[in-house]
Amino acid sequence: MQRAKIFKYGWQLLKSNCDGAAKQVTTSASSLRDHSVSHFSSQGPKSFGLLFDIDGVLLRGKTVIPGAKQCIRNLVDHNGKYKVPVVFVTNAGNCMRQTKAEQLSHVLDVEICPEQVMLSHSPLRIFTQFHKMRVLVSGQGPVMEVAENLGFQDVVTIDMLRDAYPLLDVIDHNRRPKDPSPPSKGLRPIDAIILFGEPIRWETNLQLIVDLLLTNGNPDNVWNSNQYPHIPVLACNMDLLWMAEAKNPRFGHGMFLVCLENLYKKVTGYELKYQALIGKPSVVTYNYAELLIRQQAERLGWTTPVKRLYAIGDNPMADIYGANLYNCYLQAARRTSTQMQATSGRGGSGSFEETLYEAPKMTSTEQDDMSLAHRPVEELPERCSSILVCTGVYSRGQQELPSDPTHTVTEQRIFHGHRDFRFDPTLTQPSFIVQDVKEAVELVFQQEACPLD
Amino acid sequence: MQRAKIFKYGWQLLKSNCDGAAKQVTTSASSLRDHSVSHFSSQGPKSFGLLFDIDGVLLRGKTVIPGAKQCIRNLVDHNGKYKVPVVFVTNAGNCMRQTKAEQLSHVLDVEICPEQVMLSHSPLRIFTQFHKMRVLVSGQGPVMEVAENLGFQDVVTIDMLRDAYPLLDVIDHNRRPKDPSPPSKGLRPIDAIILFGEPIRWETNLQLIVDLLLTNGNPDNVWNSNQYPHIPVLACNMDLLWMAEAKNPRFGHGMFLVCLENLYKKVTGYELKYQALIGKPSVVTYNYAELLIRQQAERLGWTTPVKRLYAIGDNPMADIYGANLYNCYLQAARRTSTQMQATSGRGGSGSFEETLYEAPKMTSTEQDDMSLAHRPVEELPERCSSILVCTGVYSRGQQELPSDPTHTVTEQRIFHGHRDFRFDPTLTQPSFIVQDVKEAVELVFQQEACPLD
């Protein structure tokens, strides 16, 4: 009973912190451009870091957004050294981060190293319990290389599966086997499925993944829809929509997941279950990004910990929701830690994870994310602010139109986040709204009372 | 008021007929193989026709099911003339019926003419109100040729749309335009969308179709999720699963429709609306098949109308459900006609269509199907019996296993029919269950007390 009370109290603390944060967020958002007074002291060394989203903030497709190049160049001193830790956090995942760093360096004309780039799948490095399993990977680009680089030791691609079981993928008439009974080479059963990002030929991946889920990873078995839960599924990048060069949003990996979830449910009657959902807005992603920020600060010779993070993005459901959810996590971790110290003398023994698992309004996926991402409180930043730009999915101009799809994103009727994330509309409210990335960076340096030039 | 009462009474007649049919169906199914006594007189000329499903009945993929070849050959006399009208009714639709007839003739070694083949899209010939519209067609194979052959005069393919708007389809990184701002040729707006069958590269078709639905057919417009209902969508072939050579069922066009419906709903919050759903189990399909049977009977020189149809299939949700639903339609049409004659002297003026539109338990799609398919009662057969074979989706042996996916098809928890078809479990119960197509044909000729040799 004592334990249960502590958990409940811990959750109330978490809730009150989130509510407080949301209120501050709304106030800040309404006082847009009122940046003349810094929120932070200019005394002492710099103590903040920047998280940049890429698509819709720096680029649209292959096109650099005006001002973005100069803005990033301003963050580097005349020796080519970054003035503050900078990490590029994207939900893209169909490439190696080395490749992404090279592409970004090229288009922005500033040197960006792989350690500054975080793709949606990057946190899979810490999911070591899956590294020795036989995993099927879904995505496009060098998926095998990406998986092995993350630590997976026994990787099977969709093409390898098609090759081993030539009768499974028959939707495209032209890719059906010529021989009606081709030899089935077979494969050792698959233990888990990793969804890196949107694949090509969705029909092939959807068919083969549903086959594995219904056969306990072995397509030689007969479909068994009662085998539930199915083998583990880990998904990176839940983005439903993103902005490329086209006028309207384009489909992201989140749309592929909507297809997979609904096909599985139509056939079996059960909900597809994710072992983990990685990428923005999951807490595990921000915690990993913060780890990269801290490593950079150390390389910059900073002796005091990074206290404040600023996350700049264009997508209310991914960038803003994620930064605010992470901020809730930071506040909860801090206050729960204080609470634990206060109650420990009275026989309390609850941990932060236990508090989170008691949280009444969190889905199991959110809880898993938070638990996995947990680190000692003293190493964590004090807060994470969210800055929304209007050059991507969100557009201030369009918001006034009744037909605006981005406007309805924050309405209860339509939820553009992932199925397994409870929708809290206050978390889509940014700390600040600015026009573009240039204004965003200027705002941060004003807030920190730190000269940008 | 008088009219409303007539409608209500008409619907009660329809219901009581369906219930009666279901009871008879159950009885017949339980008296399996008790065919020694014919249900029909052997006196007079032959008066029945056969509807054969193809996949799972005659073929599995490209492989002929044992006995099927001889069974069809037995239906042809020594002059090469069919003994009774025979129509091959398939939900496949990614080809011309000429091509399908040639393929079938080749593998079954019997001459089958195009007029004996009915593909899922064949009834689109009677949807003349769409023939002059500018339609986008989705599917694989010769979709342009198929559409033009059905009567459509202004047809746009997915490839033409991709070519006119090169920025829309960017999921496959390798198919993105090299030039970041390629010239957009544009197109006159699309008026309606025709979904023939499962396409390849589902991501492309899903993205472009959702683009059209959200832009009133013109991708130059900004997405407007409040524009509802969207432009008309007509879909052929709702089959969720079908049996090819693989041990387990393969994805059909119904799975593509599940994806489209759920993506549209995820983005807009609204249900995707179909102007028509064509192919088995829709009544419009069986009515069209019956028309082909009647035409064949005339060519055979039969002077009396075809009174009984036998539909042989492997899929409880498509073949059996469809034949039983059509049988309900036949009974209702007949009884409602009698009722109308009786009430016409008392001021009643309700038609069969009006009765159907008043039907409380039918979805609008089912009502549309029935209304479209309506023909004078005196031209309709007396009944349509359903015969289930165990060589395809349904397997009697597997049914006893608790894990059997086909078993659960008829359970309320899982519904493998289309979203817009109300699920009535009694309609999945066949008139007869037999092992294979050979037994099915023997059974029919026994029932009709007609020598097969």
Interface residues (C-beta under 8 A of the other chain):
Chain A: G61 K62 T63 N94 Q140 G141 Y165 L167 L168 V170 I171 D172 H173 N174 R176 P180 S181 E198 I200 R201 W202 E203 L206 Q207 V210 D211 L214 T215 P219 D220 V222 W223 N224 S225 N226 Q227 L240 L241 A244 E245 A246 K247 N248 P249 R250 F251 M255 F256 V258 C259 N262 L263 K266 V267 T268 G269 Q398 L401 P402 S403 P405 T408 R413 I414 H416
Chain B: G61 K62 T63 N94 Q140 G141 Y165 L167 L168 V170 I171 D172 H173 N174 R176 P180 S181 E198 I200 R201 W202 E203 L206 Q207 V210 D211 L214 T215 P219 D220 V222 W223 N224 S225 N226 Q227 L240 L241 A244 E245 A246 K247 N248 P249 R250 F251 M255 F256 V258 C259 N262 L263 K266 V267 T268 G269 Q398 L401 P402 S403 P405 T408 R413 I414 H416
